[in-house]
C-alpha cells in the first residue's frame, strides 16, 4: 500500500513537471507573436486615450518588428505629435515613423464636418450612435470638401445610409466610403 502511494505521488509529480515543460516550450516559440500583438494592443490603446483625438481625426498604424508606422489625418498638430510621443514610450518599440497628415485649417471644411454631424443625428436614425462616446466607431475626415468615412458600422443599411447622407450635405465634392460592415468583415 505504501509502495502504491509513493508510486502515485511520483507519477503525479512527473506529470506536472512534463506539463509545465510543455507550457514553457510553447511560450518560447510564441514569444515573437505575443510581443507583436502586445505592441499592437498598446499602440491602439495609446491612440484612443489621446486627449484631443476625436470624431474628425483618424489614425491607423502598422507594426513591423520593433518599428511602428503611423498613418492617417488629424485636425491639429497636437494629435500628430501626441501620437508619436505616446507610441515611442511603449516597451518594445524602437522606431516610430510618423506619416500622419495634418489637415489644413479651413472654415469651409469645418462647416461640412458639422453639417454631416447634424445630418447624421437628425436624419440618420441609427447613425448617430456611431459618433458618440470616447471612441466613436465612425470617423469623418474632411479635406478640401472631400469626405472620407472611416471605421465600422453594424449593417449594410447603415453603410448605405451614411454614404447617401454624406453625399447630400451641401459643399461636399465627393465621398469615399471606407466604412467596414462588422457582419461582413473577415476575421
HUVENUR-V335649 format. One line per field, one symbol per residue. ss: DSSP state (a for helix, b for strand, c for the rest). psi: psi as a letter, one per 30 degrees, with the letter a starting at -180 (. if undefined). burial: b if it has 16 or more other C-alpha atoms within 10 Angstrom, else e. A space follows every 50 residues. Layout:
# HUVENUR-V335649
ss: ???
psi: ???
burial: ???
This chain:
# HUVENUR-V335649
ss: caaaaaaaaaaaaaaaaaaaaaaaaaaaacaaaaaaaaaaaaaaaaaacc cccccccbbbbbbbccbbbbbbbbccaaaaaaaaaaaaccccccbbbbcc bbccccaaaaaaaaaaaaaaaaacaaaaaaaccccccbbbbbbccbbbbb bbbccaaaaaaaaaaaaccccccbbbbbbbbaaaccc
psi: eeeeeeeeeeeeeeeeeeeeeeeeeeeefgeeeeeeeeeeeeeeeeefgk egjafgkjkllkkjbgkkkklaklflfeeeeeeeeeeffkkfkfkkjjgk kkkkkjeeeeeeeeeeeeeeeeffcfefffflleikfkkjkkjhfkkkkl akleleeeeeeeeeeeffkkfkelkjjgkkjeffkk.
burial: eeeeeeeeeeeeeeeeeeeeeeeeeeeeeeeeeeebeebbebbeebbbee eebbbbbbbebebeeebbbbbbbbbbeebbebbbebbbeeeebeebebbb bbbeeeeebbebbebbbebbbeebeebbebbeeeebbbbbbbbebbbbbb bbbbeeebbebbbeebbeeeebeebebebbbeeeeee
